[in-house]
Amino acid sequence: MDWNNIDLKNQYERSQNIIDSLSFETILLEISCNVQDINASTVMAQFEADLQIRIKSARDVMRANLQNIVNDALEYRNDG
């Protein structure tokens, strides 16, 4: 799948998440690997860092596919 050119006619590609989920398991792994002094403040800092990475990635995917999304939305509206 080309994340820079999503085929919105393909049901599999159309159903993919724009933003990656962040599970408790993932955040716990990130904390254990990346946080030296584990406390409420450092845990929140790791969470915020992970969240910002996911937001940036989602923005990049949206920007790369913006014209595809606009075209598909217009086609859907015109066919409906």
N, C-alpha and C positions, 0 to 999 in steps of 0.2 A: 504494500500500500504506500502510495506517495503522499505523505502528509502535506506537501506543498501544492498538491493538485488533487484534492479529493474528488472522486467520481460520485456525485450525488445521485446518479441514476442506479448505482450499485447499492443494494440494500445493506450489505455488510458494512461498506465504507460509510454510508449515511448514518448507521446506528452507532458508530464509534463515539466515545466520549471526547469532547473537546479539551477537557481538563482532567488530568489524572487524579484518581482518588488518593487519599492519604489515610491509611488505616492506622489503628493503634499499634499494630505489629510493626509497620514501617517506621513510625515515629520512635518506637522503643529501640529498634535497631539503630536508627540514626543517632539517638541519644547515646547508646552504649558505645558506638564507634567514634562519635565526634565531640562529645561533651566531657571535659575533664572533671569539672566540679559540678555534680548533678544537684540542682536545687530548682525551686519553682521558676526563678528568673532565667536560668540557663535552658531549662526545658522549653519555656515559652519562646526564647530566642531561637532555638533550633526549629520549633514548630513554625515560627514566622518565616525563617529562612527557607524551609521546605515549601511553605505556602507561596512565597514570592517566586520561587523557581517554577512552580506549577502555573502560576498566573502568567509569568513571562512566556512560558511555552505555549499556553493557550492563546495568548495574544498573537504570537508568531504564527500559529496555525490559522487563526481567524484572518489575519492580514494576508497570508498567502492564498487563502481561499475565498476572500471577500467577493470577488467577481463571480465565482462559481455560485456562491450563496445568493447573491443578488439575482443572477440569471435564473436560478431554480425557483426562487420565491416569486419572481415575475411570471415565470411560466406556469407555476401552480395557480397563481391568482387569475391569469388569463384563461386557463383551462377550467377553472372552477366556476 
